[in-house]
Amino acid sequence: MDESITATYQAGRIELSAAVDWPDGTQVEVRPVAQSSPTTPSNTNVWPKGFFDQLRSEWGEEPFDRPAQGELEQREDW
């Protein structure tokens, strides 16, 4: 099993960020990760493994069309 998720330690409990479907008795490893600052990118993958493949299979192969967005309003300088 190579599925991992994030969790937060809050008020003496570890709260998972998503539901899991692991069998009872599954052992887990718990270790703190460094908090990222606004200038430090986070290495935490927020998308579950296979998320985009599943999404693509559910949406099908037909491409999305993005309509023209129009012209950006030109404002006066202050």
C-alpha positions in Angstrom: 0.0 0.0 0.0 1.6 3.3 -1.1 -1.3 5.6 -0.5 -0.5 8.6 1.7 -2.5 11.7 2.9 -1.8 14.7 5.0 -3.1 15.3 8.5 -3.1 18.0 11.2 -2.4 17.6 14.9 -5.0 19.5 16.8 -6.0 19.4 20.4 -4.2 16.1 21.1 -5.6 14.3 18.0 -4.4 13.7 14.5 -7.1 14.8 12.0 -6.8 13.3 8.5 -7.3 15.7 5.6 -9.5 13.1 3.7 -11.2 9.8 4.4 -9.3 6.6 3.8 -10.4 3.1 3.0 -7.7 1.2 4.8 -8.5 -2.1 6.5 -8.5 -2.3 10.3 -5.1 -3.0 11.7 -3.3 -1.0 9.0 -0.1 0.4 10.5 0.8 4.0 9.8 3.8 6.2 10.2 3.4 9.6 11.8 6.1 12.2 11.6 5.9 16.0 11.6 6.8 17.9 8.5 8.3 21.4 8.3 5.9 24.2 8.0 6.3 26.1 4.7 6.5 29.8 4.6 5.0 32.0 1.9 8.4 32.2 0.3 9.1 28.4 0.6 7.2 26.1 -1.7 5.6 23.1 -0.1 6.6 19.6 -1.1 3.3 18.2 0.0 1.3 16.7 -2.8 -2.3 17.9 -2.2 -3.7 15.7 -5.0 -4.1 12.0 -4.2 -2.1 9.6 -6.4 -4.0 8.9 -9.7 -6.4 11.9 -9.2 -5.8 13.4 -12.6 -6.0 10.0 -14.4 -9.3 9.3 -12.7 -10.6 12.8 -13.5 -9.6 12.4 -17.2 -11.3 9.0 -17.4 -14.5 10.4 -15.9 -14.6 13.5 -18.1 -13.8 11.6 -21.3 -11.6 12.5 -24.2 -13.5 15.4 -25.6 -11.5 18.6 -25.3 -12.8 21.7 -23.4 -13.4 24.8 -25.4 -12.5 28.1 -23.8 -14.5 31.0 -25.3 -12.9 34.3 -26.1 -12.4 36.3 -22.9 -13.0 39.8 -24.4 -10.8 42.8 -24.1 -9.2 44.0 -20.8 -10.5 47.3 -19.7 -7.8 50.0 -19.9 -7.9 52.3 -16.9 -6.4 55.8 -16.5 -3.1 56.1 -14.7 -3.4 57.5 -11.1 
